[in-house]
Amino acid sequence: MTAAALSAALMVGLLALGMPDYAAGGVAALAGFALRAGAILKGWALPAYRR
């Protein structure tokens, strides 16, 4: 799952649960940033497509 997909899904889910816009946006942004930072620091990557 990419950071953008995680953030978007989390934003939609939190809004559906009734969380205020600003709080849902903050949580979603932090989660996406954390995933991206972890990928950079730990070298995580999605599997490459092979023919």
C-alpha atoms as an extended CHARMM CRD file, in Angstrom:
* protein
*
        51  EXT
         1         1  MET       CA              0.0000000000        0.0000000000        0.0000000000  PROA      1               0.0000000000
         2         2  THR       CA              1.4160000000        3.3530000000       -0.9140000000  PROA      2               0.0000000000
         3         3  ALA       CA              1.4830000000        6.2900000000        1.4480000000  PROA      3               0.0000000000
         4         4  ALA       CA             -1.0680000000        8.1490000000       -0.6830000000  PROA      4               0.0000000000
         5         5  ALA       CA             -3.4900000000        5.2130000000       -0.6820000000  PROA      5               0.0000000000
         6         6  LEU       CA             -3.1270000000        4.8130000000        3.0680000000  PROA      6               0.0000000000
         7         7  SER       CA             -3.7600000000        8.5110000000        3.6720000000  PROA      7               0.0000000000
         8         8  ALA       CA             -6.7580000000        8.6480000000        1.3470000000  PROA      8               0.0000000000
         9         9  ALA       CA             -8.3870000000        5.5250000000        2.7670000000  PROA      9               0.0000000000
        10        10  LEU       CA             -7.7790000000        6.6670000000        6.3130000000  PROA      10              0.0000000000
        11        11  MET       CA             -9.2450000000       10.1080000000        5.5770000000  PROA      11              0.0000000000
        12        12  VAL       CA            -12.4110000000        8.6230000000        4.0730000000  PROA      12              0.0000000000
        13        13  GLY       CA            -12.7580000000        6.1210000000        6.8980000000  PROA      13              0.0000000000
        14        14  LEU       CA            -12.3080000000        8.6700000000        9.6530000000  PROA      14              0.0000000000
        15        15  LEU       CA            -14.7650000000       11.0860000000        8.0400000000  PROA      15              0.0000000000
        16        16  ALA       CA            -17.2780000000        8.2470000000        7.7170000000  PROA      16              0.0000000000
        17        17  LEU       CA            -16.8860000000        7.6060000000       11.4380000000  PROA      17              0.0000000000
        18        18  GLY       CA            -17.7550000000       11.2280000000       12.1370000000  PROA      18              0.0000000000
        19        19  MET       CA            -14.3450000000       12.6800000000       12.9700000000  PROA      19              0.0000000000
        20        20  PRO       CA            -13.9900000000       16.4230000000       12.2620000000  PROA      20              0.0000000000
        21        21  ASP       CA            -12.3250000000       17.3450000000        8.9550000000  PROA      21              0.0000000000
        22        22  TYR       CA             -9.2270000000       18.9190000000       10.4790000000  PROA      22              0.0000000000
        23        23  ALA       CA             -8.5900000000       15.9960000000       12.8390000000  PROA      23              0.0000000000
        24        24  ALA       CA             -9.1140000000       13.3580000000       10.1380000000  PROA      24              0.0000000000
        25        25  GLY       CA             -6.8070000000       15.2720000000        7.8010000000  PROA      25              0.0000000000
        26        26  GLY       CA             -4.1170000000       15.5390000000       10.4270000000  PROA      26              0.0000000000
        27        27  VAL       CA             -4.2500000000       11.8700000000       11.3480000000  PROA      27              0.0000000000
        28        28  ALA       CA             -4.2640000000       10.8060000000        7.6820000000  PROA      28              0.0000000000
        29        29  ALA       CA             -1.3430000000       13.0970000000        6.8370000000  PROA      29              0.0000000000
        30        30  LEU       CA              0.7100000000       11.8680000000        9.7900000000  PROA      30              0.0000000000
        31        31  ALA       CA              0.0310000000        8.2330000000        8.9070000000  PROA      31              0.0000000000
        32        32  GLY       CA              1.0700000000        8.7920000000        5.2880000000  PROA      32              0.0000000000
        33        33  PHE       CA              4.1940000000       10.6550000000        6.3740000000  PROA      33              0.0000000000
        34        34  ALA       CA              5.0820000000        7.9120000000        8.8540000000  PROA      34              0.0000000000
        35        35  LEU       CA              4.7360000000        5.2200000000        6.1840000000  PROA      35              0.0000000000
        36        36  ARG       CA              6.8390000000        7.2100000000        3.7120000000  PROA      36              0.0000000000
        37        37  ALA       CA              9.4850000000        8.0120000000        6.3170000000  PROA      37              0.0000000000
        38        38  GLY       CA              9.6470000000        4.3460000000        7.3110000000  PROA      38              0.0000000000
        39        39  ALA       CA             10.0500000000        3.3560000000        3.6740000000  PROA      39              0.0000000000
        40        40  ILE       CA             12.9290000000        5.7780000000        3.2410000000  PROA      40              0.0000000000
        41        41  LEU       CA             14.6780000000        4.8660000000        6.4850000000  PROA      41              0.0000000000
        42        42  LYS       CA             14.1360000000        1.0980000000        6.3370000000  PROA      42              0.0000000000
        43        43  GLY       CA             14.3090000000        0.6510000000        2.5590000000  PROA      43              0.0000000000
        44        44  TRP       CA             10.7590000000       -0.6860000000        2.2150000000  PROA      44              0.0000000000
        45        45  ALA       CA              9.4880000000       -0.9390000000       -1.3550000000  PROA      45              0.0000000000
        46        46  LEU       CA              6.6920000000       -2.5200000000       -3.3030000000  PROA      46              0.0000000000
        47        47  PRO       CA              7.7040000000       -5.5650000000       -5.3500000000  PROA      47              0.0000000000
        48        48  ALA       CA              8.8660000000       -4.7060000000       -8.8600000000  PROA      48              0.0000000000
        49        49  TYR       CA              6.9450000000       -5.9330000000      -11.8830000000  PROA      49              0.0000000000
        50        50  ARG       CA              8.7700000000       -8.6680000000      -13.7760000000  PROA      50              0.0000000000
        51        51  ARG       CA              7.9770000000       -9.8850000000      -17.2400000000  PROA      51              0.0000000000
